Amino acid sequence: MTTQTATRPWQIVPPTAPFSDDERERLNAFFLTVWPDRPSAAGLPAQVGANEDAAEEDLPWKDPAMPLAERMTRAEGRPLRHRMMAAMGQQDCGQCGYDCSRYAEAILEQAEPRLQLCVPGGKETSRMLKSLVEEMGGGVLDPDDMAAKAAAAAKLPTDDRPGRSRSRPVEARFIGRRRLNGQGSEKTTIHVELDLEGSGLDYRVGDSLGILPRNDPALTDQVIAAINVPPDFPIAGRPFRDVLIEETSLGTAPDALFQLVSYITGGERRQKAKALAKGEDPDGDAATLDVLGVFRKFEGIRPDPEALMEVLDPLQPRLYSISSSPRIHQGQVHLTVDVVRYEAAGRLRLGVASTFLAERVQPGEGMKVYVQEAHGFALPPDPATPIVMVGPGTGVAPFRAFLQERDAIGAPGPAWLFFGHQREASDFFYAEEFRNLRERGVLTNLSLAWSRDGAEKVYVQHRMWEHGAELFKWLEAGAHFYVCGDAMRMAKDVETALNNIVALHGARSPDDARVYVQDLKMQARYQTDVY
């Protein structure tokens, strides 16, 4: 979502600077701490002194790999907005329709009554937000109080263009898919192509595509059978089955579902449902309970379909980094998708969006999509600027787009890609494309890491360390450094490796090396797209 912030006289970084609003706020906060002639804090608007985001190093919880309890401990004593941010997934992924800062602001402004929108944070985040909202006195708005909600929402900037937010998707046509893994791979990863003709959508490299998937009809039918409801039972004029497939999350069971179960059961089962609604785990199976699992655990319950729809969560969109350049693939958008399948509680579970793209949507069919504009993840304005890209697995997606873009415009700057996966023979995504780009000089360096091809596991951070001296020279020459992929481990390991490289090859202390890397972030030369 694109948002605009009104110019304030105390701002040092103007709204026209090439940063997202969140980055601009952090930069302004940073400069206000080091500029000796700055306006005094007392002379600033009240929210600046108390509620504005500080520089990133002053947000000690901002680490997606950190457990929620530790994030909340580090945020103790901070303004409510900051504690709400700490409760979130800390990825600024945009799947909620905001970033973490804007989502917290929307809740505080009572423009957003939904507390379950943080996909990375999941149920833990929604529970913590609920407890924090209780500190607000009146809580969040009643979702049915449309006048009050509209008045509150008017305080927040938004992008109302079709196809630019989860609330206004447009239709794209599915072209096809192909598997990227070779024989013997332990995973299934697919390349997906969509036709944007007639959708009115355009995008830039670095953006993500939001997919509004549909649930597996087989799973939907199992849920309907478990509660013995006619599939065509009318819900707001639509068949119950259609509403479940198209609009309703059948994944992790929400607390409100357990509360509903407690109202229509008795005895020990009621007590268990009450415990589950409070986040307790009486039978040691809470982590595996999806909607179908709840109905099988409390077999025989028959909730009213309309009451059920009130307690189930809406089906959330999924965001995928775009892996194509519109200059090369005009009117199309490409995605690189890991297909999620796993066993839990004796059942095969399916990733909703990934298996929708891999199995259920067929060529020529329409699907709802929107473009999530990148916040601080883009190629440098000067195409001569060197770039370093670290993207193992599906994290390579935006870097395929970056390289296609630089190829199309004839960018003279050098480019270095670190890619890794399990096995070179079966898991080297887009191998021929990257080798061709390497031969033609579009890709200057290609460093590969395979974790299952040898006696020792080799990851991208190990390749960075091996080439540390040259990598540091690139940084000193002004290179922009990009990371895309797993937020929980890889991104943190890569940053640690970079800190160590700067310390060694820049002859700096560990603390000074961290300051160097932080400065890269402040200059928008270290950018991440993590999930």
C-alpha positions in Angstrom: 0.0 0.0 0.0 1.3 3.4 -0.9 0.9 6.0 1.8 1.8 9.7 1.9 2.8 11.6 5.0 2.2 15.4 5.3 5.4 17.5 5.4 6.4 18.6 8.9 8.7 21.5 9.5 10.9 19.4 11.7 11.5 16.7 9.0 15.0 16.4 7.7 14.3 13.7 5.1 11.6 15.2 2.8 8.6 13.2 1.5 10.1 13.3 -2.0 13.2 11.2 -0.8 13.2 7.6 -2.2 12.2 6.0 1.1 9.0 4.4 2.4 7.2 6.3 5.1 8.4 3.9 7.8 12.0 4.3 6.7 11.6 8.1 6.5 10.3 8.2 10.1 13.2 6.2 11.3 15.7 8.4 9.4 14.1 11.5 10.8 14.2 10.1 14.3 17.9 9.1 13.9 18.9 12.6 12.6 16.9 14.2 15.4 19.2 12.4 17.9 22.5 13.4 16.3 21.8 16.9 14.8 23.1 19.4 17.4 20.9 22.2 16.2 17.7 20.2 15.9 14.4 21.6 17.4 14.0 20.5 21.0 11.8 17.5 21.6 9.5 19.7 23.6 8.9 21.8 20.6 7.8 18.9 18.5 4.3 17.6 18.1 3.4 15.5 21.1 3.3 12.2 19.2 6.9 12.7 18.0 8.3 12.7 21.4 6.3 9.8 22.7 5.0 7.6 19.8 7.1 8.1 16.7 9.3 5.2 15.7 12.9 5.5 16.8 15.9 4.5 14.7 16.0 0.8 14.0 18.7 0.2 16.6 16.4 1.7 19.2 13.7 -0.9 18.5 15.2 -3.8 20.5 12.4 -6.2 19.6 12.7 -5.8 15.9 13.8 -9.3 15.1 11.4 -11.9 13.5 13.5 -14.7 14.9 13.0 -13.5 18.5 10.3 -15.3 20.5 7.2 -13.2 21.1 7.7 -13.3 24.9 11.2 -11.9 24.6 10.0 -9.2 22.2 7.4 -8.1 24.7 9.9 -8.1 27.5 12.2 -5.8 25.5 9.2 -3.5 24.7 8.2 -3.0 28.3 7.7 0.6 29.2 7.3 1.7 25.6 4.2 3.4 24.2 1.3 1.2 23.4 1.9 1.5 19.7 5.4 0.1 20.1 4.2 -2.8 22.2 1.7 -3.6 19.5 4.4 -3.6 17.0 6.5 -5.9 19.1 3.6 -8.3 19.2 3.5 -8.6 15.5 5.6 -10.8 13.2 8.3 -8.1 12.7 8.6 -8.8 9.0 6.8 -5.8 7.6 5.6 -8.2 5.0 2.4 -6.3 4.2 0.1 -9.3 4.3 -2.1 -7.5 6.9 -2.5 -4.7 4.4 -0.1 -2.4 6.3 3.3 -2.7 7.7 3.8 -3.4 11.4 3.9 0.2 12.3 0.8 1.1 10.3 -1.1 -1.9 11.5 -0.5 -0.8 15.1 -1.5 2.8 14.2 -4.7 1.6 12.6 -5.7 -0.4 15.7 -4.9 2.6 18.0 -6.9 4.9 15.7 -9.8 2.4 15.9 -9.8 2.2 12.2 -9.0 -1.5 12.2 -11.1 -3.9 14.4 -9.5 -7.0 13.1 -6.7 -8.3 15.3 -6.0 -11.5 13.4 -4.4 -10.1 10.3 -0.7 -10.7 11.1 0.0 -13.8 9.1 3.6 -14.4 10.4 2.6 -13.8 14.0 -0.5 -15.9 13.8 -2.6 -16.8 16.9 0.1 -15.6 19.3 0.0 -12.1 17.9 -3.8 -11.9 17.8 -4.0 -13.0 21.5 -1.3 -10.5 22.5 -3.0 -7.7 20.5 -6.3 -8.5 22.2 -4.7 -8.1 25.6 -3.0 -4.8 24.6 -6.3 -3.5 23.2 -7.9 -3.9 26.6 -5.5 -1.2 27.8 -7.3 1.2 25.5 -10.4 1.3 27.6 -13.2 0.9 25.1 -11.3 -1.8 23.1 -11.6 -1.8 19.3 -14.6 -0.6 17.3 -17.6 -2.8 16.9 -17.2 -4.1 13.3 -20.9 -3.3 12.7 -20.5 0.4 13.7 -19.9 1.5 10.2 -20.2 5.3 10.8 -17.6 5.3 13.6 -15.3 2.9 11.6 -15.5 5.2 8.5 -14.7 8.3 10.6 -11.7 6.5 12.1 -10.5 5.1 8.8 -10.6 8.6 7.3 -7.6 9.5 9.6 -5.4 6.9 7.8 -3.9 7.2 4.3 -4.8 4.5 1.9 -4.6 3.5 -1.8 -8.0 2.9 -3.2 -6.9 2.1 -6.8 -8.2 -1.3 -8.0 -5.6 -4.0 -7.6 -3.5 -2.0 -5.1 -4.7 -3.5 -1.9 -6.2 -6.6 -0.5 -9.6 -4.9 -0.2 -9.7 -4.1 -3.9 -8.3 -7.1 -5.9 -8.6 -7.5 -9.6 -8.8 -10.6 -11.8 -5.7 -12.0 -13.5 -5.7 -15.1 -15.8 -3.7 -18.2 -14.8 -1.4 -19.1 -17.7 0.4 -22.1 -16.3 3.0 -23.6 -14.0 6.1 -25.8 -14.2 8.2 -27.5 -11.6 11.6 -26.1 -10.9 13.0 -29.0 -9.0 14.6 -31.9 -10.8 14.4 -35.6 -10.0 15.4 -36.5 -6.5 14.5 -33.2 -4.9 13.0 -33.4 -1.5 10.8 -30.4 -2.2 8.3 -29.2 -4.8 8.9 -25.6 -6.0 6.9 -24.2 -9.0 7.3 -21.4 -11.4 3.9 -19.7 -12.0 2.9 -17.3 -14.8 -0.2 -15.0 -14.8 -1.6 -12.9 -17.5 -2.4 -9.3 -16.4 -4.1 -8.2 -19.6 -7.3 -6.3 -18.9 -6.6 -6.1 -15.1 -5.2 -2.6 -15.2 -2.3 -3.8 -13.0 1.4 -2.8 -13.4 4.3 -3.4 -11.1 7.9 -2.7 -10.5 10.7 -5.2 -9.7 10.8 -5.6 -5.9 7.0 -5.6 -5.6 5.0 -8.6 -4.4 1.8 -10.1 -5.7 -1.1 -10.8 -3.3 -3.0 -14.0 -4.2 -6.5 -14.5 -2.8 -6.6 -18.3 -2.9 -9.5 -20.7 -2.6 -9.7 -23.6 -0.1 -9.3 -27.2 -1.2 -12.9 -28.4 -2.0 -12.1 -31.8 -0.5 -11.2 -30.3 2.8 -14.3 -28.1 2.7 -16.5 -31.1 2.1 -14.9 -32.9 5.1 -15.8 -29.9 7.3 -19.4 -29.8 6.0 -19.8 -33.5 6.6 -18.3 -33.3 10.1 -21.0 -30.8 11.2 -23.8 -32.3 9.1 -24.8 -29.0 7.4 -26.3 -28.9 3.9 -23.7 -27.5 1.4 -26.3 -25.1 0.0 -27.4 -23.7 3.4 -27.7 -19.9 2.6 -25.2 -17.6 4.1 -26.0 -14.0 3.1 -27.6 -15.3 0.0 -24.7 -17.6 -1.0 -24.3 -21.4 -0.5 -22.5 -22.3 2.7 -19.9 -24.4 0.7 -19.0 -21.5 -1.6 -18.5 -19.2 1.4 -16.2 -21.7 3.0 -14.1 -22.3 -0.1 -13.8 -18.6 -1.1 -13.8 -16.6 2.0 -13.1 -18.6 5.2 -9.9 -19.8 6.8 -10.0 -23.5 7.5 -6.5 -23.5 9.0 -5.5 -22.9 12.6 -8.6 -22.9 14.8 -9.3 -19.4 16.3 -10.0 -19.0 19.9 -13.5 -17.9 19.1 -14.3 -21.3 17.7 -13.3 -22.9 21.0 -15.6 -20.5 22.8 -18.5 -21.4 20.5 -17.8 -25.1 21.2 -17.9 -24.4 24.9 -21.4 -22.9 24.6 -22.8 -26.0 22.8 -21.1 -28.8 24.8 -21.1 -29.8 28.4 -19.0 -31.5 31.1 -15.4 -32.3 30.4 -15.6 -31.3 26.8 -16.8 -27.9 27.8 -13.9 -27.4 30.2 -11.5 -28.5 27.5 -13.0 -26.0 25.0 -12.8 -23.2 27.5 -9.1 -24.1 28.2 -8.3 -24.1 24.5 -10.0 -20.7 24.1 -7.6 -19.3 26.7 -4.5 -20.6 25.0 -4.1 -23.7 27.2 -3.4 -27.1 25.9 -5.3 -29.7 28.0 -4.6 -32.7 25.7 -1.3 -31.7 24.1 -2.7 -31.3 20.6 -3.6 -27.6 20.4 -0.8 -26.8 18.0 -2.3 -29.2 15.4 -5.9 -28.2 15.6 -7.3 -26.7 12.4 -11.1 -26.2 11.9 -11.6 -29.8 10.8 -9.5 -31.1 13.7 -11.7 -29.2 16.1 -14.9 -30.8 14.8 -13.3 -34.3 14.9 -12.0 -33.6 18.5 -15.5 -32.5 19.6 -17.2 -35.1 17.4 -21.0 -34.7 17.1 -21.3 -31.0 17.7 -23.7 -29.2 15.3 -23.0 -25.4 15.4 -25.4 -23.2 13.6 -23.8 -22.3 10.2 -24.3 -18.5 10.7 -22.9 -18.6 14.2 -20.0 -20.6 12.9 -19.2 -18.0 10.2 -19.1 -15.3 12.9 -16.3 -17.1 14.7 -14.1 -18.3 11.9 -11.4 -16.1 10.5 -11.5 -14.7 7.0 -9.3 -16.4 4.4 -6.2 -14.3 4.2 -4.3 -13.4 1.0 -0.8 -14.7 0.6 2.1 -12.5 -0.7 4.7 -13.8 -3.1 7.8 -11.8 -4.3 7.5 -11.1 -8.0 10.1 -13.0 -10.0 9.8 -11.2 -13.4 10.5 -7.8 -14.9 7.6 -6.1 -16.8 10.2 -4.9 -19.3 11.0 -8.5 -20.3 7.6 -10.2 -19.7 5.1 -7.5 -20.7 1.6 -8.0 -19.5 2.7 -11.0 -17.3 3.8 -11.6 -13.7 5.8 -14.6 -12.6 6.1 -16.1 -9.1 8.4 -18.7 -7.5 6.4 -20.8 -5.0 7.3 -23.6 -2.6 4.4 -26.0 -2.4 3.5 -26.7 1.2 2.4 -30.3 2.2 3.0 -31.9 5.6 1.6 -34.5 8.0 0.0 -33.4 11.3 -2.2 -35.4 13.6 -2.4 -38.2 11.1 -3.6 -36.1 8.3 -2.0 -34.5 5.2 -2.2 -30.7 5.5 -1.9 -28.5 2.5 -0.7 -24.9 2.1 -3.8 -23.1 0.9 -2.3 -20.7 -1.7 0.6 -22.9 -2.7 -1.5 -25.9 -3.5 -4.1 -23.7 -5.1 -1.4 -22.5 -7.5 0.2 -25.9 -7.9 -2.9 -28.1 -8.3 -6.3 -26.5 -8.3 -6.4 -23.4 -10.6 -6.3 -24.3 -14.2 -4.9 -22.5 -17.3 -7.3 -19.9 -18.5 -9.1 -19.5 -15.2 -9.4 -16.2 -13.5 -8.1 -15.5 -9.9 -8.1 -12.5 -7.6 -4.8 -10.7 -7.2 -3.3 -7.3 -6.2 0.1 -5.7 -6.2 1.7 -5.0 -2.9 4.1 -2.1 -3.6 7.6 -2.7 -2.1 8.6 -0.7 1.0 12.3 -0.1 0.8 13.1 -3.0 -1.5 14.1 -1.8 -4.9 17.1 -1.4 -7.3 19.3 1.6 -6.8 18.3 4.6 -8.9 21.7 4.6 -10.6 22.1 1.5 -12.7 25.8 1.8 -12.5 25.6 1.0 -8.7 26.9 -2.5 -7.8 24.4 -4.8 -6.2 24.9 -7.9 -4.1 21.9 -10.3 -3.8 21.5 -13.1 -1.2 18.6 -15.3 -2.0 18.6 -19.1 -1.2 15.6 -21.2 -2.3 12.6 -19.2 -3.3 14.4 -16.1 -2.0 15.9 -15.9 -5.4 12.6 -14.7 -6.9 13.0 -10.9 -6.7 16.6 -11.3 -7.8 15.6 -13.0 -11.0 13.4 -9.9 -11.5 16.3 -7.5 -10.7 18.6 -9.2 -13.2 16.0 -9.2 -15.9 15.4 -5.5 -15.3 19.1 -4.6 -15.4 19.5 -6.7 -18.5 16.6 -4.9 -20.2 18.0 -1.4 -19.5 21.6 -2.3 -20.1 22.7 -1.5 -16.6 26.5 -1.1 -16.5 26.9 -1.9 -12.8 28.2 -5.2 -11.5 25.9 -7.7 -9.9 26.7 -10.6 -7.6 24.2 -13.4 -6.7 24.5 -15.8 -3.8 22.1 -18.7 -4.2 21.8 -21.9 -2.3 19.6 -24.9 -1.8 19.9 -28.6 -1.0 21.4 -30.2 -4.2 22.8 -28.6 -7.3 21.5 -31.4 -9.6 17.8 -31.0 -8.5 17.4 -27.6 -6.8 19.3 -25.0 -8.9 16.3 -22.8 -9.9 16.5 -21.0 -13.2 20.0 -22.4 -13.7 20.2 -21.9 -17.4 18.9 -18.3 -17.1 21.5 -17.4 -14.5 24.3 -19.1 -16.5 23.3 -17.2 -19.6 23.3 -13.9 -17.7 26.7 -14.8 -16.3 28.1 -15.5 -19.7 26.8 -12.2 -21.1 28.1 -10.2 -18.1 24.7 -9.1 -16.7 25.6 -11.2 -13.7 29.2 -10.6 -12.7 29.6 -13.2 -9.9 27.5 -16.3 -9.1 28.3 -18.0 -5.8 26.4 -21.2 -5.1 25.9 -23.1 -1.8 24.5 -26.7 -1.6 23.7 -28.0 1.8 23.2 -31.7 0.9 25.9 -32.3 -1.8 28.8 -32.9 0.6 29.8 -34.2 4.0 29.3 -30.7 5.5 26.3 -28.4 5.0 27.2 -25.3 3.1 24.9 -22.3 3.2 25.0 -18.9 1.5 26.6 -17.2 4.6 29.5 -19.6 4.3 30.1 -18.5 0.6 29.9 -14.9 1.8 32.6 -15.6 4.3 34.8 -17.4 1.7 34.6 -14.3 -0.5 34.6 -11.8 2.4 37.5 -9.7 1.2 36.0 -9.1 -2.3 32.5 -8.6 -0.8 33.8 -5.9 1.5 35.5 -4.1 -1.4 32.1 -4.1 -3.2 30.5 -2.5 -0.1 33.3 0.1 0.1 32.6 0.8 -3.6 29.0 1.7 -2.8 27.3 -1.6 -3.5 23.7 -2.1 -2.3 23.1 -5.4 -0.4 19.9 -7.3 -0.6 18.6 -10.3 1.3 15.4 -12.3 0.5 14.1 -15.5 2.1 13.6 -17.1 5.5 13.4 -14.5 8.3 13.7 -16.9 11.2 17.2 -18.2 10.5 18.8 -17.3 7.1 18.4 -13.6 7.2 19.9 -13.4 10.7 22.8 -15.7 9.8 23.5 -13.6 6.7 23.6 -10.4 8.8 25.9 -12.0 11.3 28.2 -13.1 8.6 28.2 -9.6 7.1 29.1 -8.1 10.5 32.0 -10.5 10.8 33.2 -9.8 7.3 33.2 -6.1 7.9 35.1 -6.6 11.2 37.7 -8.7 9.6 38.3 -7.1 6.3 37.5 -3.6 7.4 39.7 -3.9 10.5 36.9 -2.8 12.8 35.8 -3.9 16.3 32.6 -6.0 16.5 30.7 -2.9 17.7 32.1 -0.7 14.9 31.2 -3.4 12.4 27.6 -3.5 13.6 27.5 0.3 13.3 28.8 0.0 9.7 26.0 -2.5 8.8 23.5 -0.3 10.5 24.7 2.7 8.5 24.1 0.6 5.3 20.5 0.1 6.5 20.1 3.8 7.3 21.3 4.7 3.8 18.9 2.2 2.2 21.9 0.2 1.0 20.9 -2.9 3.0 17.4 -4.0 2.1 15.5 -7.1 3.0 12.4 -9.0 1.8 11.9 -11.7 4.4 9.1 -14.1 5.3 
